[in-house]
């Protein structure tokens, strides 16, 4: 991951003042901060070309929650990290048997 991050910074010629997740516009060479919509659109383009189903941002939230819980992170820490206002995130556990 550190090599990929260094390469991203090099290729996009990012300075310390630029957002970390930014890229150069092809036509204008402006630095553009990566948005959720652009990120998801690009991923869905790639996955559609590979015959995979479309995803939403909520899938990442559920996946991140599940990964943290499976790693043994305290559920209340997961709740705060995911900005869950209630314990409703508990219903999204995908691998409850592994977590327990």
N, C-alpha and C positions, 0 to 999 in steps of 0.2 A: 504493500500500500504506500509506503513512503516513496518508493521509486515512481509510482504512478502520480503521486501528488507533486513531486518535483518536476516531472515531465509536463504535467498540466500547467504549472506555474511558468515553466520555460516556454512552452508552445504558445501560451496566451500572453506572454510577456507581462505578467502581472507584477505590480509593485506592492510593497507592504501596505500602501494606502487603498488598494483595490479590494473588493470583496473576495474572499477565498474562492467561492464557487461562482466565478464569472468567466466569461469567454469573450473572444474578439468577434465582432460582427464581420461577416465575410465581405460586405460591400464597403462599409465605412471605417472598419478597423477600430470602432469604438469598443470600450469595455462594457459589456452588458452583464448585470447581475443575473445569475440563474434563478428563475422563478419556479415555483411548484408546477405551474401549468406547462412551461416549456420542458421541464424535466420529464413530466409524465407523458407529454405528447411524444417526445423523442423515444422514450422507452416503449410506448405502445406501437410506434412505427416499427421499431426493431422486432418486437415480439409478434406483431401481425405478419410481418414478412416471414417469420419462422413458423407461422401457423399456430401461434399461441394466443390465448385469450387476453383481452384487454383488462387492465387493472385500474384501480383508483388509489388515491392517496390513503384512504382508510385501510387498504390492504397493508401498507407499510406500517401504519400505526398498530394494527393487530399483530403483524409479524414481529415488530419490535417488542411489543408487550410480551408476546409468547416467548421470544428468545431470552428476554431478561428473566422471566419467571422460570424458564427451564434451566437457566444458569444459576438459579438459587438466590436471585436478588429478592430481598424482602418485598412482599406485595405493596406495602405502603410507600416504599421507595419508588417502585414502578408506577404507582398511582401519581406521585408527585412529578416524576420524570416525564410521564406521558401527559401531564396536565389534565388528568381525569378528575372531574369534580366530585365523583362519587365512586362507589365500588362496582359500577356497571361494567368496568373493564374485565372483571372476573368471568363474565359469561363468554368472553372471547378466547379463553384458554383453549387452544386446539389439542394439546397433548396432555390432558389432565392427568392421565395415569403416570406419565413420565415425571410430571411436576411433583405429584404427591409422592 
